[in-house]
Amino acid sequence: MLQYPGRGPRISEPHASSLPALAAEAAHDIARHTTGELVMAGHSMGGVLCYEIASKLTTMGRPPAWVVVSAARTPDRNRLDSARVLSMTREDWLAEIAGGPAAPASPTSPTETDEVTDLVIPVMRADYLMLARYQPAQVPLTVPLLALGGATDPWITDDHLTAWSTWTTTHFERRTLPGAHFYYRDQPAEFCAAIREGPRRSVSWV
């Protein structure tokens, strides 16, 4: 599992500011530390990062066997304005957290609310800025690609998933599982099985 700088065990590191640079670092580490068949999966913004990593690995002669993008828009559809992101106040971020897919589980006290917010806002700001500044090369992958999503996701529609078909020159499939943006949380076994299976070469989109 790829751990971004500025969170988890890498909490002391500065947040990543460039999606291509983050992808290049990850691709280098993957190529250096892995052998055999490689399958890649990324959720939400991680789907775009997964595309970038797979593209760089292919250039390095270490292409993945297939790529899975989950609940993600294509690189050219993630258009955010960096000036707007930088101008957002705490109240703006609170509204974004409450109404967006990054909303955390309900806290149990006002103190916990503040603590969670103080952790979430810097992470969201860094992610939003990376997407706002990202300029995709728009070069399709040359490996099979599966676009997964939640059937009732209000932010990622069937059209968003289908749009990934132009981001590979080979096999593509779109599938949906029950649930919303974080559909995999309620069905981890089915989610993992879909990743392991990858694009089924002879099956039409569902």
Buried (B, 14 or more C-beta within 10 A) or exposed (E): EBEBBBBEEEEEEEBBEEBBEBBBBBBBEBBEEEEEEBBBBBBBBBBBBBBBBBBBBBEEEBBBEBBBBBBBBBBBBBEBEEEEBEEBEEEEBBEBBEEEBBEEEEEEEEEEBEEBBEEBBEBBBBBBBBBBBBEBEEEBBEBBBBBBBBEEBEBBEBEBBBBBBEBBEEBBBBBBBEBBBBBBEEBEEBBEEBBEBBBEEEEEEE
